[in-house]
Amino acid sequence: MNHNVYSNGSFQNSNGTEEKLDELRRLMGKAESDPLRIVGVGAGAWGSVFTALLQDCYGHFREKVQIRIWRRPGRSVDRATAEHLFEVINKREDILRRLIRRCAYLKYVEARLGDRTLYADEILKDGFCLNMIDTPLCPLKVVTNLQEAVWDADVVVNGLPSTETQEVFEEISRYWKERITMPIIISLAKGIEAALEPLPHIITPTQMINRATDVPLENILYLGGPNIASEIYNKEYANARICGAEKWRKPLAQFLRQPHFIVWDNSDLVTHEVMGGLKNVYAIGAGMVAALTNESATSKSVYFAYCTSEMIFITYLLAEEPEKLAGPLLADTYVTLLKGRNAWYGQMLAKGELSLDMGDSIKGKGMIQGVSAVQAFYELLSQTCLSVLHPDENKPVAPVELCPILKTLYKILITRVVSSQAILQTLRDETMNDPRDRIEIAQSHAFFRPSLLRQP
């Protein structure tokens, strides 16, 4: 068979599903009797959907591949969620029949009546993600013991929030001490952390995994794109990029590609990963503006102009060739503003239906990654050693001084010295420059700071 692979992972003459699985098995040196072991770590909405997509596509080749997902045990499903889950089940005849065949329907009846407590790992086996109840998935093989899940895994999919990645992979590293071959790790996490010593720099989830496990960076990849998990599982057309070393990104782009989920590949792992975290920052503010202006299209467009100019400005600090990131960054930002959990969180805060005291892990939504990202980007860009020339005052200032929306979000979410209303006051500030000016400043100065991404 002719194996002509394009950069987006497609095949000339369209190889079949089994051939793609066989090719990845061959590249990983799997013996005929040894299944390829794929494990999702973390069962949030995107992590669960990603594992379910693989299960739907490859799970019926049981002798060739084993697909499992790990989540922590003990998370109970409250009564209101159990009632909603029961409604979802009864609206879908295929789901209802499947549960009856598996002798699993009765427990949902009992949970609805309050006679039984369901657990998140228990319902995930039946295809229900606690953060995405309205989108039933295929049944999944769920493992609650982390050592059992990962010790012999060939491919590990990191579906954890960035705030949990370091801790969990430090535990995983203890189970890999005796390994001879290194696994491949695909990280889905969109979030960053900041470190200020020895120089201010960003720490991404792939870097956390590398430090925690000593798995070489060429075996660690990032997959991201303008994706809403529930829509992807419902076969809405979507695309994503898998970023990392050429050795694995091209074969994995081919393996992950499906007719409705197009996967391209790119060598720039860290910058794409950081951009995935950056758009979450401004999505929270977009949600606030939408709620505070009663969904005013004019106000939302004003905010979009200002926030994209700040993102472009920050991109010039982080990337030597920022123009290449414009399309992916704006696409990811757009979909997050339309339907992402960070924009939803901003709306709920502004409406008073959520409070900051509730934390950034919200029932039914999962981790709101933008909150920690606001703090990380603010702390990094407030360092005077990164100073840039202020165009009006003609003196060096920390980059954050040219990012008024980021400063305001930090005051709202982190120091809590102002309310959500402050985001509108920032937009209406008569001293605010035309968003174009900020972009021109970035384009006309040598702003690139390679130290921010720990590049030479």
Buried (B, 14 or more C-beta within 10 A) or exposed (E): EEEEBEEBBBBEEEBEEEEBBBBBBEBBEBEEEBBBBBBBBBBBBBBBBBBBBBBBBBBEBEEBBBBBBBBEEEBEBEBEBBBBBBEBBBEEEEBBEBBEEEEBBEBBBBBBEEEBBBBBBBBBBBBBBBBBBEBBBBBBBBBBEBEEBBBBBBBBBBBBBBBBBBEBBBEBBEBBEEBEEBBBBBBBBBBBBBBEEEEBBBBBBBBBBBBBBEBEBBBBBBBBBBBBBBBBBEEEEBBBBBBBBEEBBBBBBBBBBBEBBBBBBBEBBBBBBBBBBBBBBBBBBBBBBBBBBEEEEEBBEBBBEBBBBBBBBBBBBBBEEBEBBBEBBBBBBBBBBEEBBBBBBBBBBBBEEBEEEEEBEBEBBBBBBBBBBBBBBBBBBBBEEBEBEBBEEEEEBBBBBBBBBBBBBBBBBBEEEBBBEBBBEBBEEEEBBEBEBBBBBBEEEEBBBEBBBBBE
